[in-house]
Amino acid sequence: MIQKNFQYKNTTIAYTVIGKGNTIILLHGFGETSATFIHQINFLKKHFQLIIPDIPGSGKSSLLKVSATKNNNDLVKYPTEISDYADCIKLLLEYENIEQCIMLGHSMGGYITLAFAEKYQNNLIGFGLLHSTAFADNATKKENRMRSIEMIEAYGGYSFLKNVIPTYFGEKYKAEHAATINEFIKAATHYEKDALQQYYFAMMNRPDRTNVLSKANIPILFIIGEEDIAAPMQDMLQQSKLPQLSYVHILKNTGHMGMWEATENVNNYLLSFCTDVFKF
């Protein structure tokens, strides 16, 4: 395992490289770090080269403070677009001299994956959406994100995440793994409010990217939680019909965190998908 970093828009981006072979990029979601994929890393590193960044503002990566996006929110000090993070990952590939890869994004990491596929499809031979949606936020969702920005401003990032993180998990996992969820919460203490507000701003303003799915000529993986509130199963099943070739897996009794709630299944689905795609 090698810890590395590079500069993107005067921002230090930290990432890990582990394993050998064809390359897979793993992109974590909101309120997480690259450690979210620890179970997948330990499993997949025997088969592929894995590159796992902390997205700007998360983990060991600095907050992104430069973007061309216009700010219409006084509380958001450093506004960005999802495509800013996609551009960051493009630079990472260039830094590592990687021409093509599979990209797997969880939640907000899936939004970044879709933005990357929209701009840089030639760099992908396949991608996966883990508990993530190509739909734009509807009016209700945007109101909720705006309310979250205000709550983060009022109470701070950690207090906010302490309440949000348990909602990521399905009821069964919450009942049986309270200690693990507490570890997730403790790991969120590093988050600055500016980073969390920046993410919500970018997410609430992202466009619908279902056209990326319908126009894609590469395989796309969908991992869906039966109890996922953030990326509802019905939305994901609808979207899974758009690509020319979809791999679709539904996780029973699972919320938004299949990588932890259904680790063995998710690991096997990822291995099967990536092995198939690299054979094409």
N, C-alpha and C positions, 0 to 999 in steps of 0.2 A: 504494500500500500504506500503510495507516494502522495504527500500533501504538496500542492502547488498553488500558485496564484498568478494572475495577470492583471493588467490595467485596462479598464473600459470607462471612457469618459471621466478620467481622473478618479476612478473608483477601483479599489482593490477587490478583486473577485477571487474567492478561495474555492478550490475544488480538489477532489481526490481521484486518483487513477489507480485502478487495481485490476489484476487479471491480464490475460493475453488473448489475442484473437480478434475477431470482428468486434466493432465498437457499438456499445449501447450507452446512450445518455439518459440518466434518470433525473427528472426534475420534480422537486418537492412542491408542496402547496403552501397555502397561507398559514402563518403561525407555526410553521414547521422548519426543519433544517434537513440537510442531506442525511442525517441520522435516521430520519423516518424510514429509510429503505434498508436499514441494517440487516434485516432478515433476508431480503432479496439480494443484497450485496454478498452475504456469506454463502448464499446458494449459487448465484449466477457467476461469481468470480472464477469458478472452476471451468467455465465454458466460454466466457467472452471477456473482452476488455471493457471495463465499466468506467465511465466518467461521471462523477456525481458532484455538481457544483452546489454551493449555497447561493441562492439567487440574491441579487443586490439587496442589502439591508437585513439579511438573515444569516444566522450562524456566524461564521468568521468573515463574511463579505461585508464591505462597507455599504452605506446607504448611497443610492444613486441620487445625485443632486442636479443633474443636467439633462434636460429633455426639451424637445421642441413643442410639446403639448401645451395648450393654453389652459390656464387655471381659472375655473369659475367657482372656486370654493375657498373661502378665506381661511379655513382651518387646515387645509392641506398645504404644508410649507413647500414640499417638493413633488409636484404632480408629475406623473409619468403615464405612458401608454403601455399596454401589454406588449406591443411590438418593440418597445425599448429593451425589454428583457430578451425577446427573441433575437434582436441584434447582438446582444451580449453573448448569447450562446453561439451565434454564428462566428463571432470573433474567437471564442473558445475553440471551436473546431479548427479555425485557421491557425491558431496558436499551437495546436496539437497536430497540425498537418493531416487532418482527417477529411477526406472528400465525401464519404458517405457513411451513414450510421442508421441505427434504429433509435428513435426517441420515444421515451415513455414518460408521460406526465401525469402526476396526481393532482386533481382538483385545479388550483390555480396554475400548477405546472402543466396541466392539460391545456389551459388557455394559451400558455406560452408556446406549447407544442403546436397548436393550431395556427398561431400567428407565424411561427417559424415555417410551417408547411406552406402557408400562403405566400411567403416571400422567398423561400429557399428550398422548394420541393426537390430540386436536383441533388440536394445533400442528404435526402432521406430515401431509404429503400423500404421503409415501413414505419408506422408510428402507432402508439397506443394511448388511449384515454382511460385512465384509472379514476373512476368516480368523478368524471369531468364532462362538461357539456359544451356543445358548439353554439347553443342558443345565447343570444344577448340577454341581459337582465330585463325583465319586464318592469312595469312601473312600481309594483309592490316591492320587488327585490331591490330596486334602486333606492326606494324610500328606506328600506331596512339597512342598506349599506350606509346611507347618509346618517341615519340614526346611530349606527355603529361608530362612524367617524366622530360624531358629537360625544358619544359615551367615552371613547378613547381619550378625547380631549379633556373630559371632565374627571375621569377616574384613573387614567394611565393605561399603558399597554398591558401590563401584567394582570391587573385587576380585571380587565376586559377578557383576556384569554383564559383566565381561571374559570370564568363562567361559560365561555364558548367551547373550549376543548372537549368537555364531556359530551356535548351534543354531536360530536363527530362519530360517536360509537353507537352500535346497535344495543338494544336493551339487554340482551343476553351477555354480551361482553362486559357491559358496564356493571352488571350484577356480579360477575365472576372475576373481574380483573381491576378492581378499584385501585390497587397499588400501582399497577402499570399506568393507569390514567393519571395518577398523581405524579408519576415520573415525567410524563408528557408535560404536565402543568409546570413542574419545577424547571424543566428545560426551556420554558418560555420566558424566564426572568430576564433574559438578555435583550428582549425586544424593545426598541425605542418606539414611542408613540408615532413619530414621524414616519417610520417604515410601515407600520400597520395602516395608518391613514393613507399613505401613498398607494399601498396595494388595493385598498377599497376603492380609491379614486380610479385607479386603472381598471379594476374589474367592472365597476358600475358603468364605465364609459366605453367598454369594449364593444365592437360591432358583432352582429350575428356572423358566424363563420361556418354555417351549414354548407355553403357553397364549396368550402375547402373539402368537405367530405364527399360531396356529390361529384366533384371534378377530379378527385384523386385517382390516380392509376396505380397506386401502391396499396399493399394490404394494410388494414387498420384494425387494431384490437380494441375491444370495448370490455372493460371489467366493471360490473354493475352490482351495487349493493341493494338487496331486496328492501332494506329499511333505510336507504340513503335519503335524507331530506334535502341535502344540498344539490345532489345530482339525481333527481327522481328516476326510478326505474322506467316508467312509461316514457319519459323524455328520451332516455338513452336508447330504449328499444326502437323508438321512432327514428332516431338518428342513425342507428346501426343499419338501417335499410338503405341509406343513401350511397355508401361507397360501392364500387364494383366488387370488392372482396372484403368481407368483414369476418372477424373472429369475435364471437360474442359469448361471454360467460356471466352468468348470474350467480351471485353468492347469497345463499340462504341465511337468514338470521344475522345479516351483516349490514352495518351502516355505511359510513363514508371512509372507513379505514381498513379495507380488506387486507392490506399488507400486514396488518397485525391481527385482525379479527379472524382471518381465514388464510393464514400464512402458507400452509402447505399447498392449498389449492391455487393461490395466486402465484406462488413460485413455479408450480408445474405449468400453469397457463402461460406464464411469461417465457419459460424455457421452450415450450412447444411452439409458441408463436415465433420467437426469435430464431429458433433452429430452422423452422419452415422458411421464413423470409430470407435468411442468409443462403438458403439453397437455391432460391429463384435465380 
